[in-house]
Amino acid sequence: MSLPGGHERKCRGYAARDASGHLTPFEFTRRALGPKDVYFRVYYCGICHTDLHQIRSEWNSSNYPMVPGHEIVGIVDEVGSEVSRFRPGDRVGVGSIVDSCRECDNCRRNEEQYCRKKKTFTYNDQDRDGNATYGGYSDYMVVSERYAFKMPENLPLEAAAPLLVAGITAYSPMKYFQMESGGKNFGVVGLGGVGHMAVKFAKAMGMHVTVISTSPSKEEEAKKHLGADQFLVSRDETQMRAAKGTLDFIIDTVSAPHPADPYLDLLGPNGKFILVGVPPEPMQFYPRGVVAARKIIGGSLTGGTEETQEMLDFCGKHNVVCEIEKIKMDYVNTAMERLAKNDVRYRFVIDCENSFPVHH
């Protein structure tokens, strides 16, 4: 049972203690429930590629002990006295951000992901009081109501969890760059956690979808299971040449080193090539083709609070969820090893509810 408001809350999770990334049981405290806070039991948490990078300190910004996890869903246990959007028993979700300055122009537009002063990440960060933030590989969460989301009632919680990062990462650039008008030719590079969500969103928006991958073995999956209309093997020069100039939009989800020009060549005039993956080294391209056809190269991080809720409502309306493999917490280190080899279709989701016995 939860403690009455005003007390710090003891929680259990799994944490990495060093750059080996090995996760082990960890006990810690969450802040006391504030008047605008929501306290909830974590039911499921997706494993994002970011988690793998962070626990292994591959971005050189890791603080330990670290409890990862920012695709978090659960059921509200208790709310603060000033909370208006949630009640105990409601479904709730939390993504990659749990606070921001709330005052800058971007925060006032509910684009907290671009906060000019200080956005607070769900884990591996510090909150307003200087305390470490701990993520969703745990049994309970406390979060400000502003950064909590209402999860659609018709979607299974475990399959909806990755929408909080994989989903919004694909959805946000599709909305901002106005890809949702329908009937357009849409391409996605890479068929992983974010890529397969981009396919689902594009189909729900009425677009003709082309998946571009280095793996010929993914063609059947892309077409038969995800509904893609076309599949291109990026290493097949004949296929790529035949498709030159046929796409209006491309979202590139790949974080491994790769050239930009073969994909830019697929775009027709006014085409938009949007990066959501973050390769570890600079990407190069020849400007001539971009200039000659007024193409746009852009990027996108994630979504703010308003857009994330919009995305979740869209998923509820169109019955869009992530393809997942559900695991228990004691399998998490094996899952990380498999994720490093891209051996998952397409998101591991931890069953936190059944990995931690309920507090009494």
C-alpha positions in Angstrom: 0.0 0.0 0.0 1.1 3.6 -0.6 2.2 5.8 2.3 0.1 8.8 3.2 1.1 12.1 1.5 4.1 13.9 2.9 6.4 10.9 3.2 9.2 9.8 0.9 8.4 6.5 -0.6 10.6 3.4 -0.6 10.9 1.8 -4.0 12.5 -1.2 -5.6 14.1 -1.4 -9.0 17.1 -2.6 -11.0 20.1 -0.4 -11.4 23.4 -0.3 -13.2 26.3 0.5 -10.9 29.0 1.1 -13.4 29.8 1.2 -17.2 29.5 -2.6 -17.4 25.8 -1.9 -17.6 24.9 -5.0 -15.5 21.6 -4.4 -13.8 21.0 -5.7 -10.2 18.3 -5.1 -7.5 18.4 -1.7 -6.0 16.3 0.0 -3.2 15.8 3.8 -3.2 13.3 6.5 -2.3 11.0 8.6 -4.4 10.1 12.1 -3.3 7.0 12.7 -1.2 3.8 13.2 -3.0 3.4 16.9 -3.8 0.0 18.7 -4.3 0.4 18.4 -8.2 2.0 15.0 -8.2 0.7 11.6 -9.3 1.9 8.4 -7.6 1.4 5.2 -9.5 2.3 1.5 -9.6 4.5 0.7 -12.6 2.9 -2.2 -14.6 5.2 -2.2 -17.6 8.3 -0.4 -18.9 9.7 -0.6 -22.4 13.5 -1.1 -23.0 14.7 1.7 -25.3 18.0 1.7 -27.1 18.8 4.8 -25.1 18.7 2.7 -21.9 21.5 0.5 -23.4 23.6 3.5 -24.3 23.2 5.1 -20.9 23.8 2.0 -18.7 27.0 1.4 -20.6 28.1 5.1 -20.5 28.4 5.1 -24.3 27.4 8.8 -24.4 29.9 9.6 -21.6 27.2 11.2 -19.5 26.2 8.4 -17.1 25.8 8.7 -13.4 25.5 5.6 -11.2 23.6 4.0 -9.6 21.2 4.4 -12.6 17.7 3.0 -12.8 16.8 3.3 -16.5 13.5 3.2 -18.2 11.4 6.0 -19.9 8.5 4.1 -21.5 6.5 3.7 -18.4 2.9 2.8 -17.9 0.9 1.9 -14.8 -2.2 2.5 -12.6 -2.6 5.6 -10.5 -2.4 4.8 -6.7 -2.7 8.3 -5.2 -2.9 11.9 -6.4 -2.0 15.2 -4.8 -4.6 17.7 -3.6 -4.3 19.9 -6.7 -4.3 17.2 -9.4 -7.2 17.5 -11.8 -6.6 15.1 -14.7 -6.0 11.9 -12.8 -7.8 9.8 -10.1 -6.8 6.6 -8.4 -7.3 3.7 -10.7 -6.6 5.6 -13.9 -4.2 4.4 -16.5 -1.1 6.6 -16.7 2.1 6.9 -18.8 5.4 8.7 -18.4 8.0 9.3 -21.2 11.5 10.7 -21.3 10.9 14.0 -19.6 9.6 14.6 -16.0 10.2 18.3 -15.7 11.2 21.5 -17.4 11.5 25.2 -16.6 7.8 25.7 -17.5 8.5 29.4 -18.2 10.4 29.7 -21.5 8.6 30.2 -24.8 9.0 26.5 -25.7 7.5 25.3 -22.4 4.6 27.7 -22.8 3.9 26.1 -26.1 4.0 22.6 -24.5 7.2 21.8 -26.4 9.1 21.0 -23.2 11.5 18.8 -25.2 13.1 22.0 -26.4 13.1 23.8 -23.0 15.6 26.6 -23.2 16.7 26.4 -19.5 16.5 22.9 -18.0 14.5 19.9 -19.0 14.7 17.0 -16.5 15.1 13.5 -18.0 13.2 10.6 -16.4 16.5 9.0 -15.3 20.2 9.8 -15.2 19.4 13.4 -14.3 18.8 15.6 -11.3 15.4 17.1 -10.2 14.8 20.6 -8.9 16.0 19.6 -5.5 19.2 18.2 -6.8 18.2 14.5 -6.3 18.9 11.8 -8.8 16.0 10.9 -11.1 15.3 7.1 -11.4 13.4 5.6 -14.2 10.8 2.9 -14.8 12.7 -0.3 -14.1 11.0 -0.1 -10.7 7.8 -0.7 -8.9 6.4 2.8 -8.3 6.8 6.3 -9.8 6.0 9.8 -8.6 5.6 12.5 -11.3 4.2 15.9 -11.8 0.7 15.7 -13.4 2.0 18.0 -16.2 4.4 15.3 -17.5 2.0 12.3 -17.0 -0.3 11.1 -19.8 -3.7 9.4 -20.0 -3.3 6.0 -21.7 -6.1 5.0 -24.1 -8.5 2.5 -22.4 -8.8 0.3 -25.5 -5.0 -0.4 -25.8 -3.2 -3.2 -23.9 -0.9 -1.4 -21.5 2.2 -3.5 -22.2 2.0 -2.9 -26.0 1.2 0.8 -25.4 4.3 1.4 -23.1 6.8 2.0 -26.0 4.5 4.6 -27.5 5.9 7.0 -24.9 9.3 7.2 -26.7 9.4 5.0 -29.8 5.9 6.1 -30.8 6.3 9.9 -30.2 9.8 9.9 -31.8 8.2 8.8 -35.0 4.9 10.8 -34.7 6.4 14.2 -33.8 8.3 14.8 -37.1 5.4 13.4 -39.1 3.2 16.0 -37.6 5.6 18.9 -37.6 6.7 18.4 -41.1 3.1 17.9 -42.2 3.4 14.4 -43.5 -0.1 13.4 -42.3 -2.0 14.9 -45.2 -2.4 11.4 -46.7 -1.8 10.0 -50.1 1.9 10.8 -50.1 4.9 8.5 -50.6 6.6 7.9 -47.3 9.9 6.2 -46.6 11.4 4.9 -43.4 15.1 3.9 -43.0 15.6 1.1 -40.5 12.9 -1.2 -39.2 13.5 -1.2 -35.5 11.5 0.1 -32.5 11.0 3.6 -33.9 11.0 2.5 -37.6 8.1 0.0 -37.3 6.1 2.7 -35.4 6.7 5.1 -38.3 5.3 2.5 -40.7 2.2 2.0 -38.6 1.6 5.8 -38.3 2.1 6.4 -42.0 -0.4 3.6 -42.9 -2.9 5.0 -40.4 -2.4 8.5 -42.0 -3.1 7.0 -45.5 0.3 7.1 -47.0 2.1 4.8 -49.4 4.9 3.3 -47.3 8.4 2.2 -48.5 10.7 0.5 -46.0 14.4 0.9 -46.7 16.7 -1.6 -44.9 20.1 -3.3 -45.2 18.4 -6.6 -44.4 16.6 -8.4 -47.2 15.2 -10.8 -44.7 12.9 -8.1 -43.3 10.9 -7.7 -46.5 8.2 -10.3 -45.7 7.8 -8.9 -42.2 7.6 -5.3 -43.4 5.0 -6.1 -46.1 2.9 -8.9 -44.7 2.9 -8.0 -41.0 3.3 -4.2 -40.9 1.5 -3.4 -44.1 4.4 -1.6 -46.0 3.7 -1.2 -49.7 7.2 -1.4 -50.9 10.6 -2.6 -49.7 14.0 -1.5 -50.8 17.3 -3.1 -49.9 19.6 -0.1 -49.5 22.7 -2.1 -50.6 21.0 -3.0 -53.9 22.0 -0.2 -56.3 19.6 -1.4 -59.0 16.6 -1.2 -56.6 17.7 2.2 -55.2 18.3 3.6 -58.7 14.8 2.5 -59.9 13.2 4.3 -56.9 15.1 7.5 -57.4 12.9 10.6 -56.9 9.8 8.7 -55.9 9.4 9.6 -52.2 8.0 12.8 -50.6 9.2 12.1 -47.1 11.9 9.9 -45.4 12.3 9.4 -41.7 15.8 8.0 -40.9 15.8 6.0 -37.6 19.3 4.5 -37.9 21.9 5.4 -35.3 24.7 3.4 -36.9 27.1 5.2 -39.3 25.7 5.4 -42.8 25.8 7.7 -45.8 23.0 10.2 -46.5 23.2 10.5 -50.3 21.5 7.2 -51.3 18.4 8.2 -49.3 18.4 11.8 -50.4 18.4 10.5 -54.0 15.1 8.8 -53.3 13.3 12.1 -52.6 11.5 14.0 -55.3 11.3 17.9 -55.4 10.5 19.4 -52.1 11.2 16.1 -50.4 12.0 16.1 -46.7 14.7 13.9 -45.1 14.3 13.8 -41.3 16.8 12.3 -38.9 15.6 10.8 -35.6 18.5 8.4 -35.3 21.8 9.8 -34.0 24.8 8.2 -35.7 28.1 8.5 -33.7 29.9 10.4 -36.4 29.2 13.1 -38.9 27.0 12.4 -42.0 28.1 13.8 -45.3 26.1 14.6 -48.4 26.5 16.3 -51.8 24.6 19.6 -51.7 23.9 19.7 -55.5 21.0 17.2 -55.3 19.5 19.0 -52.3 19.8 22.5 -53.9 18.5 21.4 -57.3 15.3 19.9 -56.0 14.6 22.1 -52.9 15.0 19.2 -50.5 15.0 19.7 -46.8 17.2 17.9 -44.3 15.9 18.1 -40.7 15.9 16.5 -37.4 13.5 15.7 -34.5 14.0 14.7 -30.9 10.7 13.6 -29.3 7.4 15.4 -28.5 6.2 17.7 -25.8 3.3 17.1 -23.4 0.5 18.2 -25.7 1.8 16.4 -28.8 2.5 13.2 -26.8 -1.1 13.1 -25.5 -2.3 13.8 -29.1 -0.2 10.8 -30.3 -1.7 8.5 -27.6 -5.2 9.6 -28.6 -4.4 8.9 -32.2 -3.2 5.4 -31.3 -6.3 4.8 -29.4 -8.5 5.9 -32.3 -6.6 3.9 -34.9 -5.7 0.9 -32.6 -1.9 1.5 -33.1 0.4 -0.3 -30.7 4.0 -1.5 -30.6 5.1 -5.1 -31.4 6.6 -6.3 -28.2 8.3 -9.2 -26.4 7.3 -9.2 -22.8 9.9 -10.2 -20.2 10.3 -10.3 -16.4 12.9 -8.1 -14.7 15.2 -11.1 -14.0 15.7 -11.4 -17.8 16.7 -7.8 -18.3 20.5 -8.4 -18.7 19.9 -11.0 -21.3 17.5 -8.7 -23.0 20.1 -6.0 -23.1 22.6 -8.4 -24.7 20.0 -9.3 -27.3 19.1 -5.6 -27.9 22.8 -4.9 -28.6 22.5 -7.4 -31.5 19.2 -6.0 -32.6 17.6 -9.4 -31.7 14.2 -8.1 -30.7 10.9 -7.6 -32.6 10.6 -4.7 -31.9 10.6 -3.7 -28.3 11.3 -5.6 -25.0 8.8 -4.6 -22.4 9.4 -5.4 -18.7 6.5 -6.8 -16.7 7.2 -4.8 -13.6 3.9 -5.6 -11.9 4.8 -9.3 -11.7 8.5 -8.7 -11.1 8.0 -6.9 -7.7 5.6 -8.2 -5.1 3.2 -5.5 -3.9 4.2 -3.5 -0.8 2.2 -4.2 2.3 
